[in-house]
Amino acid sequence: MANLLSETKSQTGLVISWEALPDDFQLEDEPVENTGQPLLAGALRESLEISGFIQPQMLIAANFGLCATLNEQFVAKAPDWVYVPSVKEILPERKSYTPNLEGDVPAVVMEFLSDKDGGEYSVKRTYPPGKWFFYEQILQVAIYIIFEPDGGLLEYYQLENGRYELKQPDENGHHWIEAMGLFLGTWRGAKEGRTGYWLRWWDNTGNLLPWAVELIEQERQRAEQECQRAEQEHNRAEQERQEKERLIAYLQSQGIDPNNLPKNAG
């Protein structure tokens, strides 16, 4: 890690250090977002929780401050969604996270486009640095995702030789995230009163990780199918009973006792 940090310093011309959030530092109280962004972030986490993916040592958060100190000036950026594979200390409540000092560098950061100023693409180097520059050159996050919810455009950037390279999806329109062992892609539908494009997870065999409402619907359909099978079995048994009664009535009408029929010798 020391070599990586020194290399980062020489590339950017900045002195980078990893320090905890100062007590007097004020994080943004009203980040730029719209009402759909919390739903998008929450949906990403929900399916991971339901699938059993999330482990205690992981940090998965939305609109959460990532910190670094550049030339002795403290910087915090709050991506719309972030995934850190492992932290050194499991805390019930975190106000911020400083990579290297507190654990792994984030493996994935996401930004959901909500304004027109292009801040998600900013490579501004001077203080305070732009988001793109901060994630790429300072934190060196392996995967940077920019999602435009209205049109469903997903831009997937992967860090290669110190620069973000745009990657194309596979034949299913999904991107494989090795650090998570999951595919990420877009999906159109409705959830929590919002109809439109969403980011969704798929496992390594291509199965969609469901939301709670989808599991409930699957269980409802399963119960309904089970009820239908039970009704069909009941109808079949009733049909057999009626046929047996008709046969007994016929035999009795012919003077034959159904209880004294000769047994089949074969």
C-alpha positions as CSV (number, residue, x, y, z in Angstrom):
1,M,0.0,0.0,0.0
2,A,2.9,2.4,0.7
3,N,4.1,2.1,-2.8
4,L,0.6,2.7,-4.2
5,L,0.2,5.8,-2.0
6,S,3.6,7.3,-3.0
7,E,2.8,6.6,-6.7
8,T,-0.5,8.4,-6.3
9,K,1.3,11.4,-4.8
10,S,3.7,11.6,-7.7
11,Q,0.9,11.3,-10.3
12,T,-1.3,14.0,-8.8
13,G,1.3,16.3,-7.3
14,L,-0.7,16.2,-4.1
15,V,0.4,15.1,-0.6
16,I,-2.3,12.6,0.4
17,S,-2.8,11.5,4.0
18,W,-5.6,9.4,5.6
19,E,-7.0,11.1,8.7
20,A,-10.2,10.7,10.6
21,L,-13.0,13.2,10.2
22,P,-12.3,16.3,12.3
23,D,-14.7,17.0,15.1
24,D,-15.5,20.4,13.7
25,F,-15.9,19.4,10.0
26,Q,-19.4,19.9,8.7
27,L,-20.7,17.4,6.2
28,E,-23.3,18.5,3.8
29,D,-26.7,18.4,5.4
30,E,-28.6,18.8,2.1
31,P,-26.9,17.0,-0.7
32,V,-28.1,17.5,-4.2
33,E,-30.5,14.7,-4.9
34,N,-34.1,14.0,-5.8
35,T,-36.8,11.9,-4.2
36,G,-35.9,8.9,-6.3
37,Q,-32.3,8.6,-5.3
38,P,-32.9,7.2,-1.7
39,L,-35.2,4.7,-3.3
40,L,-32.6,3.6,-5.8
41,A,-29.9,3.3,-3.1
42,G,-32.3,1.5,-0.7
43,A,-33.3,-1.0,-3.4
44,L,-29.7,-1.9,-4.1
45,R,-29.1,-2.7,-0.4
46,E,-32.4,-4.5,0.1
47,S,-31.8,-7.2,-2.4
48,L,-28.3,-7.8,-1.0
49,E,-29.7,-8.1,2.5
50,I,-32.4,-10.5,1.5
51,S,-29.9,-12.7,-0.4
52,G,-27.6,-13.0,2.6
53,F,-24.8,-11.2,0.8
54,I,-24.1,-8.5,3.5
55,Q,-21.5,-9.5,6.2
56,P,-20.7,-7.5,9.4
57,Q,-17.3,-6.4,8.2
58,M,-18.7,-4.8,5.0
59,L,-19.7,-1.2,4.7
60,I,-22.6,-0.5,2.4
61,A,-24.0,3.0,2.6
62,A,-25.8,5.7,0.7
63,N,-25.0,9.4,0.6
64,F,-22.1,8.7,2.9
65,G,-18.9,10.7,3.4
66,L,-15.6,9.3,2.1
67,C,-12.6,11.2,3.5
68,A,-9.1,12.1,2.5
69,T,-6.6,14.9,3.3
70,L,-5.0,16.7,0.3
71,N,-2.1,19.0,1.0
72,E,-3.4,19.3,4.6
73,Q,-6.8,20.2,3.5
74,F,-9.6,17.8,4.5
75,V,-12.0,16.6,1.7
76,A,-15.2,14.6,2.0
77,K,-17.3,13.4,-0.9
78,A,-20.6,11.6,-0.4
79,P,-21.4,9.2,-3.3
80,D,-25.0,8.1,-3.7
81,W,-23.9,4.5,-3.0
82,V,-20.7,2.9,-1.8
83,Y,-19.4,-0.7,-1.1
84,V,-16.4,-1.4,1.1
85,P,-15.5,-5.1,1.3
86,S,-13.9,-4.9,4.8
87,V,-13.5,-2.4,7.6
88,K,-11.1,-2.7,10.6
89,E,-13.7,-1.9,13.2
90,I,-17.4,-2.7,13.1
91,L,-19.3,0.4,14.3
92,P,-23.1,0.6,14.8
93,E,-23.2,4.2,13.4
94,R,-20.6,5.8,11.2
95,K,-20.7,9.4,10.1
96,S,-17.9,9.0,7.6
97,Y,-15.2,6.6,6.4
98,T,-11.5,7.2,5.7
99,P,-10.0,4.5,3.4
100,N,-6.7,2.9,4.4
101,L,-7.0,4.3,8.0
102,E,-10.3,2.5,8.7
103,G,-10.2,-0.4,6.3
104,D,-10.3,-1.2,2.6
105,V,-10.5,1.3,-0.2
106,P,-14.1,1.2,-1.5
107,A,-14.5,-1.3,-4.3
108,V,-17.5,0.4,-5.9
109,V,-18.9,3.9,-5.8
110,M,-22.1,5.0,-7.6
111,E,-23.5,8.4,-8.5
112,F,-27.1,8.9,-9.7
113,L,-27.4,11.8,-12.0
114,S,-29.7,14.4,-10.6
115,D,-28.4,17.8,-11.8
116,K,-27.0,19.3,-15.0
117,D,-23.7,20.6,-13.8
118,G,-21.8,17.5,-14.6
119,G,-20.3,17.2,-11.2
120,E,-20.1,13.4,-11.5
121,Y,-17.6,13.8,-14.3
122,S,-15.6,16.6,-12.7
123,V,-11.8,16.1,-13.0
124,K,-11.1,19.4,-11.2
125,R,-7.7,19.0,-9.4
126,T,-7.7,22.1,-7.3
127,Y,-9.4,22.2,-3.8
128,P,-12.0,21.0,-3.5
129,P,-11.4,18.4,-6.1
130,G,-14.1,17.1,-8.5
131,K,-15.8,13.8,-7.8
132,W,-14.2,11.9,-10.8
133,F,-10.7,13.1,-9.8
134,F,-11.3,12.2,-6.2
135,Y,-12.5,8.7,-6.9
136,E,-10.0,8.0,-9.6
137,Q,-6.8,9.7,-8.5
138,I,-7.1,10.1,-4.7
139,L,-9.1,7.1,-3.5
140,Q,-8.4,5.0,-6.5
141,V,-11.8,3.2,-6.4
142,A,-11.7,0.2,-8.7
143,I,-15.2,0.7,-10.1
144,Y,-17.1,4.0,-10.7
145,I,-20.7,3.8,-11.8
146,I,-22.7,6.7,-13.1
147,F,-26.5,6.0,-13.5
148,E,-29.0,8.2,-15.2
149,P,-32.4,7.0,-13.8
150,D,-34.7,8.9,-16.2
151,G,-33.2,7.3,-19.3
152,G,-31.7,4.2,-17.7
153,L,-28.2,4.9,-19.0
154,L,-25.6,3.0,-17.0
155,E,-22.0,4.0,-17.4
156,Y,-19.5,1.5,-15.9
157,Y,-15.9,2.7,-15.4
158,Q,-13.1,0.4,-14.3
159,L,-9.7,1.6,-13.0
160,E,-7.0,0.5,-15.4
161,N,-3.4,1.9,-15.2
162,G,-4.6,4.6,-13.0
163,R,-7.4,5.8,-15.3
164,Y,-11.1,5.0,-15.6
165,E,-12.0,3.1,-18.7
166,L,-15.6,2.8,-19.9
167,K,-16.6,-0.8,-20.1
168,Q,-19.4,-2.3,-22.3
169,P,-22.0,-4.7,-20.8
170,D,-22.2,-8.4,-21.7
171,E,-24.8,-9.9,-24.0
172,N,-27.4,-9.6,-21.2
173,G,-26.7,-5.9,-20.7
174,H,-25.0,-6.7,-17.3
175,H,-21.6,-5.9,-15.8
176,W,-19.7,-8.4,-13.7
177,I,-18.3,-7.0,-10.5
178,E,-15.6,-9.5,-9.4
179,A,-15.2,-7.9,-5.9
180,M,-18.8,-8.7,-5.2
181,G,-19.3,-11.9,-7.2
182,L,-22.5,-10.3,-8.7
183,F,-23.7,-8.8,-12.0
184,L,-25.1,-5.3,-12.1
185,G,-27.6,-4.1,-14.7
186,T,-30.7,-2.0,-15.3
187,W,-34.3,-3.1,-14.9
188,R,-37.5,-1.2,-15.6
189,G,-40.5,-1.5,-13.4
190,A,-42.3,-0.2,-10.3
191,K,-41.4,-0.2,-6.7
192,E,-42.6,2.0,-3.8
193,G,-44.6,4.3,-6.0
194,R,-41.8,4.9,-8.5
195,T,-42.0,3.5,-12.0
196,G,-38.9,3.7,-14.1
197,Y,-35.4,2.4,-14.4
198,W,-33.6,0.7,-11.4
199,L,-30.2,-0.8,-10.8
200,R,-30.5,-4.5,-10.0
201,W,-28.2,-7.3,-9.0
202,W,-28.0,-10.8,-10.6
203,D,-26.0,-13.7,-9.2
204,N,-23.3,-15.6,-11.0
205,T,-25.8,-17.9,-12.7
206,G,-28.0,-15.0,-13.9
207,N,-30.7,-15.1,-11.3
208,L,-32.2,-11.8,-10.3
209,L,-31.8,-11.0,-6.6
210,P,-35.3,-10.2,-5.5
211,W,-36.8,-7.4,-3.5
212,A,-39.0,-8.1,-0.5
213,V,-42.2,-7.3,-2.4
214,E,-41.2,-9.7,-5.1
215,L,-40.5,-12.5,-2.6
216,I,-44.0,-11.9,-1.1
217,E,-45.5,-12.1,-4.6
218,Q,-43.6,-15.3,-5.3
219,E,-44.9,-16.8,-2.0
220,R,-48.4,-15.7,-2.9
221,Q,-48.2,-17.4,-6.3
222,R,-46.7,-20.5,-4.7
223,A,-49.5,-20.7,-2.1
224,E,-52.0,-20.1,-4.9
225,Q,-50.5,-22.9,-7.0
226,E,-50.5,-25.2,-3.9
227,C,-54.1,-24.4,-3.3
228,Q,-54.9,-25.2,-6.9
229,R,-53.1,-28.5,-6.7
230,A,-54.9,-29.4,-3.5
231,E,-58.3,-28.5,-5.1
232,Q,-57.4,-30.6,-8.2
233,E,-56.5,-33.6,-5.9
234,H,-59.7,-33.1,-4.0
235,N,-61.7,-33.1,-7.3
236,R,-59.9,-36.2,-8.5
237,A,-60.6,-38.1,-5.3
238,E,-64.3,-37.0,-5.4
239,Q,-64.5,-38.2,-9.0
240,E,-63.1,-41.6,-8.0
241,R,-65.5,-41.8,-5.1
242,Q,-68.5,-41.1,-7.4
243,E,-67.3,-43.6,-10.0
244,K,-67.0,-46.2,-7.2
245,E,-70.5,-45.5,-5.9
246,R,-71.9,-45.8,-9.4
247,L,-70.1,-49.2,-9.9
248,I,-71.4,-50.5,-6.6
249,A,-75.0,-49.4,-7.4
250,Y,-74.8,-51.1,-10.8
251,L,-73.5,-54.3,-9.3
252,Q,-76.2,-54.3,-6.7
253,S,-78.8,-53.7,-9.4
254,Q,-77.6,-56.9,-11.0
255,G,-77.9,-58.8,-7.8
256,I,-74.2,-59.0,-7.2
257,D,-72.8,-58.3,-3.7
258,P,-69.7,-56.0,-4.3
259,N,-68.2,-57.4,-1.1
260,N,-68.2,-61.0,-2.4
261,L,-66.6,-60.5,-5.7
262,P,-64.1,-63.3,-6.7
263,K,-60.5,-62.2,-6.3
264,N,-58.3,-62.1,-9.4
265,A,-56.3,-65.2,-9.3
266,G,-53.6,-63.7,-11.5
